[in-house]
Amino acid sequence: MSSANAQENVLYSGADLHRAAEMSRVTHGVRERAAGMRNAAEILSDVVLQRMRRPGKPRLELVVATGSDPVSGDTLTAAYAGPGDNLSWCLSTAFSDYTETKRVTAEHPDHLYELLATARSAVDVLFAEGLPPGSYEETRSSFLRLPAWIKQMVRVLDDWPLQIDALRRETRQEVGRYLRKYEFGCSLVRTDEDFAFFYDSLYRPYIAQRFGAAAHVVERNAFLRECRRGALLRVSGQGGILGAALLRPVGRTMAVVWSAPDPQRKPAELRGVTDTLDYFSLLYAHLRRCRWLDLGPSRPDLHDGILRYKGKWGAEIAGGRVPQPTISLACAGQRNAQRNFLRRHAFLTRCSGGFRASLFVDGDTDPAEFRAKLSRMRHPGVHGYRVVALSSPTAALREVVTNADGRASLVDASECADVMTVASRATSIPTD
């Protein structure tokens, strides 16, 4: 970024949040407005080319893994069938540590059907994606159909003080406290050297550290090419760069493509960096007169830590412009380890009217605790909450769900041989 351009793009980093837009300066001319439209066209072209380059018949594998239920210590088995795109995430939802016991490549469709039928009767949890039509019916099981990814979008208001007031009180106080205490600096840069530093020193080592075996690291050249479509927002302090985020305009949306703190820093040194990066991203989106801030993709589970964190900014759950692969989940919910697995998640499914969350609970769960849990799980964009009782629900639990609001419903799965038969049942979602 040239010195003239740097002087034109200054984000106020003081603790007076309501005056941040007034005290900041960001260029917003014809060139900046055109960038969003140009990026939208280029990204659409990239998606089309990627689909054209995909092989006509992807390699399909069956992978079986064994681990321990973290609650009871019982043995838990899971299987994945598909091309492997979301293999690591699927297995990581079942257990934090596991051993792969079997990997078989399907030689032809009939072989795949045989593998699936065998796996379903032998494992506790089955994930499948990208399979030919008819494959799922061969297992004689019901499935929850999950989008591989969902988007989380924050509505950007024209009035910045109103934007600040719309945040949760604890979020406003937290950000203000971080800016006062740590005196973070904020800069916007666009040079190839800065992009390379972001990839080599922040993004790649952070992703590997954070996600381990489930990490998906973007190839370096593709990463740098994407960086040139946007600007790198950096938070600095303690004599160096503490974290950075790539912000890319797409139409009237500002997208946070990648973000990463410095993985070499101690946790105490990074306190407040992630929140501050997102706050400055929201401020930049407002100054660039965007309508939405896209906080990026999340996994379809309301218990997912990343999804919950983004919810603090008032992010709405949405499907996104690019259609996502569907991950199909089967779990009978009969064994103790299976029930513990289901209780650890609140998976999102697409259905008529939007997204619905499936929550699995014991019928005698504490009603006050569940009322508070259901309240915490409210997210804009989720229009229905199906509460699946794994044992006969008490009158108190029925009352909690009934009084929650019209978007919550309770189903009794205590007599079902496969709880997915009621969890996956299609229903229309009432609108607010």
N, C-alpha and C positions, 0 to 999 in steps of 0.2 A: 504494500500500500504506500503510495507516495505521501510526502509530508503534507501536501495540500489536502489530499483526500482524508488523511488521518485527522486533520483539524476539523473537517466537515462531519466526521463521524465520531462523536464523543457521547458515551453513555454515562449519565450521572450515577456515581457509586456511593452517594451519601445515604444516610439513614432516613431522610425525609421522603418516604416512599410516594406520598401524594404529589410531590413536586418533581418527581424524577423525569417525566416527559417534558415538562417546562424547562428543566435545566439541561436537557440533552439536545444534541444536534446530530441529525442523520440526513444525508442526502436522499431526496425522493424526487427525482426528475424523470424525464421520458425514458432514459436508459434503464433506470431501476424498475420502472413499471413494465418495460418490455422484457426484462429478464425473467419475470415470473411466467409470462406467456411462452417465451422461448423454451424455458426449462420444461414446462408442461408438454410441449410438442416433442421435445427430445426424449423425455422419459417414456412417453407413449410409443415412440419409435423403438426405443430400447426393448420394451416389453414385447412388441411384435416380433422383433428380430430374435429374441431369446426363445420364443415359442416356436419359431420356424426352425431353429437350430437343434431343438430337442429331438432325440431319437424317437422314431415311431413306436418302438416297443421297448420301454424301459426295463432294465433288469430288476426283477422282483425277488426279494429274499424273505425268508422267515428266520427271525432271530429270537431265541428263547434265553431268558436270563433268570437267575435265582438270587434272592437276597433275603433280608430279614425285615419283618414289620417293625418299624421303630417304636411302636407302642407296646406290643405284647412280646416281641422277640420271636414270634412264630415265623416259620418259613413262608415266603411269598414268592410266587412265580409269575412272570409276565412274558408275553410274546409280542413281537411286532412283525407285521407283514406289509411289505411295500417296497418302494424304490430306495428307502433310506434317508429321504430328505429331512424327516422329523424324528428319526430313530432315537437320537440321544435325548431329546426332550421327552418323548413318550416314556422311555424307560426311567428317566430321572424323576418323573412324577410318581412312579411306583415305589422307588427306594433310592436312598442317597448313595448307597454303595451296593454293587451287585457283581455277580460273576456270569459271564456269558457261557451258556452250556451247550448251545446248538446254533449253527448257522447253515442254512440250506438254500441254494438257489433253485427256484422253480424252473423246471425244464420246459414245461408247456402248461396250458390252462388246467387240464385235468390233474396234473401233478400239484398245482397250486391249490385247487379245491381240496385235494386229499390232505395236504399239509395243514390247511386252515381248519378242517374238520377235526383233525387229530389234535392240533394245538388247543382248540377251544375246550375240548374235554379234559385237557391235561394241565392247563394253567389257570391261575386265579384272575388275571387281567389280560385282555387281548386288545391291542391297538392295530389298526389297519388303515392304509391310505393308498390311493392311486391304483386300486385293484379293478379288474374288468367287471362289467355288470354280471350279476349272478353269483359272484364269489361270496358275498356276505350271506346270501340265503342258504348256501351250503352248510354253514355253521349251525343253522337252526337256532340262532340267537338274536336278541334285539340289541341294537346299538344306539348310543348317543352319538350324534353327528356334530363334531366340533370344528369350527374354522381353525386352521393352523395358527393364524394370527388375527388380532383385532387392532384397530386404531384407537388412540385416545386423543381427542381434540379439545382445545380450550377456545371458547368463543372470545374473540378480541373486540373490546368495546371501543367506540370512538372517544369516549370520555375516560381519560386515564384515572382520575380520582375515583370514579365509579368502579373502574376495574379493580383498584386496590380494595375498595370497600366490599366488593363482591367476593373477595377471598375469605377463607375461614379466618376467624380472629387469631387463632393460634399460628396460622401460616404467616399472617402479616407481622405479628409480634416476633416470630422466629427470624424472618428475613431481616427485619430492622435491627434485631439484636446482633445478628452475624455481621452486618455491615458496620455497625458501631464498634463492635469488639475487635474484629479482625482487620478492619480497614482494607478490604479487598479492592483491587483495581480491576478495571474492565477495559479490554481493547478489542478492536475488530481488525483483522489482518486478512490479506488475500494473496500472499506470495507463495510460490512453489516451495520455497525453503520452509515456510511456516507449516504448510500442509504436510511436507515430508516429516518434520519434527512431530507433528500431531500423530501421524501414523506409527512411526518407529518408536517414539518415546512414551506415548500415552495410550493410543487406541489398541494396538496389537498386544502389548504386554498386559494391559488392563483386562481385555476380553479373555485372554488365556488364564489369567489369575482368577477372574470372577466366575467363569463358567466351566473351567476344567474340561472334562471330556465332552461336554455338551456345547463347547464354544464353536461358533462359526465365524471365522476371521475372513474378512473380505480381502481379495487379492490386491496387492499394492497398487498396480497400475490402474485398476478399476477404481480403487479408492481415491487416488490422486485426481483422476479424471472427474470424478463426482465432486471433489472439493472445488474445482474451478467453476462450478455452477453456483457457488454460494460464497459465504464469508465465514471465517473462523472467529468465533467469539471466545476470548480467553480470560480467565479469572486468575489474577496474580496476587502474590503476597509472600511474605517471608523470603524475599529476595529471588523469587522465581515464579514460573508458571505452575499453578496448582491444578488446573483443569481446563478443558476446552470443549467446545461443541461446534459442529458444522451446521450452519443455518442456511437453508436453501429455499428461495421463493419458488412456489409452484402455483401459477395463477394468483389468486388472492390469499393463498395459504402460505405461511412460513413454516417449513418443516425442520425439526431437529433430526438430522439424519443420523449422526453419531455423536456421542458425548463420552468423555472419559476423564476421570481424575488422574493425577500422577500416581501410578501404582508403587513407586519407590518411596513415597511418603508414608509416615506412620499415620494410623487412623486419627490420632489427636490433631495432626497437622492439617488434615483434610476436613475437619468439622465445619459444616456449613457450605462447603464448596459446591456440592450437587444442587442444593436448594438455590444458591446464588446464581449458578449457571442457568437454571430454569427461570428464575426471576428476570435476569437480564435478557433471556430469550424472549420472554413475554413482552418486556419493554421494547425490545428491538422490533418485534412484530407489530406492536402498536405504532411505533414511529414510522415504520414502512407502510402503514395504513392497510395492513392485512385484516382479513375477516376471521381467520382461524390460525391458531398455533398448533401444529401437529407435533405432539410429543413422541411420535414414533410408535412402532408396533409393540404389542404385549401379547403374552400367551392367554388363551381363553379360560382363565381360572381366577375367580374373585379372591382366592386366597394367595395368589401369586404376589410376592413382595413388590415387584416392580409396578404391577398394575395398581396395587393399593397406594403406593407412593404417588403416582401420577394423579390419583384421585384427589389428593390434597389441593391441587390447583383447580379443581372443578372440572376436570377433563371429562368429556362425554365419550362413551364407548360407541364406536361406529365401525362399519364394515370396510371402509376404504374404497378407493377407486379400482384397484387391481383385485380381481377375484382370487380368493385364497383356496388352497387345497383343503379338502375335508378329511379330518382324522376321525375314524370311527372307533368307539370305545365300547367294549363288552365286559361286564363284570356281574356275576350272578348275585353277589352280596349275601352269600349263605355262610361261608366260613368267617371266623372272627377276623382273620387278616384281611379278607375282602372288605368287610364292613369298616374296618379301620382305614383302609385305603379310601373308600368312598367318603368317609367323614372328613378326611383331610383336604378335600377339594370342593369347589363350587363351580363346576364347569359351565361354560356359556355355550348355548346352541342357538342357531338361527331358527326362527319360526315366524309364522304369520304375524306381522306387526312389529318385528324387531328381534331383539335378543332376549333369551330367557336363561336364568340361572337355575341349576338343579342343585339343591342342598339336601344332603343325606344326614338324618339325625336319628337317635334312639327315641322311641315313643315316649319314654319316661324322662327325657332330658329336662333339666331345670328350666321352667318356663320364663323366669325373670332373666336368666343368663341368655336364653335363646332370643328373647325380645331385644335385648341389647345387641346381640350378634347380628340379628336381621337388620337392625337400624344402621349398624356400622357398614353393612354390605351394600347399602343403597348407592347406586351409581347412575348418573345421567346416561341415558341410552339403553339401560336394561329395563325392559317394560314388563317383565314377569319373573316371579320367583316361585319355582315349584319345590315345595318342601316334601321330601320323600321320607316317611317314617319307616324305619327298618324293623321296628316292632310295634305292636298295637299302640297308637297314640293315646295319651291321657286326655281327659276333657280340658285340662289346663292348657296343654299344647294346642289343641284345636282352637281354643279361645284366643290364644296369642296370635295365631295365623289369621283367624277370622277378623280380628280387630286391627291387624297391621294396616292394610288398605286393600283395595280391590285388585292389586297386582299380585298378591300372594295367594297361593292355593296349597292345600294339604292333601296328600294321597297316602293311603295306607298300603304299604307293600309287605306287611307282616305275613300274609298268606301266599305270597308269590314265590315260585321256585326260582324266578329270575327277576330281580327288581328293575332291570332295564325295561321290562315290558310296560311298566307304568311311568318310569322316568323319561322314556323316549316318546311317549304318546304325544302326537301332534295336537296342539290346541291353538286357537287364536288368542292373541294377547290384547287385553283391553287397553285402549288409549286413555291417557290422563285427561 
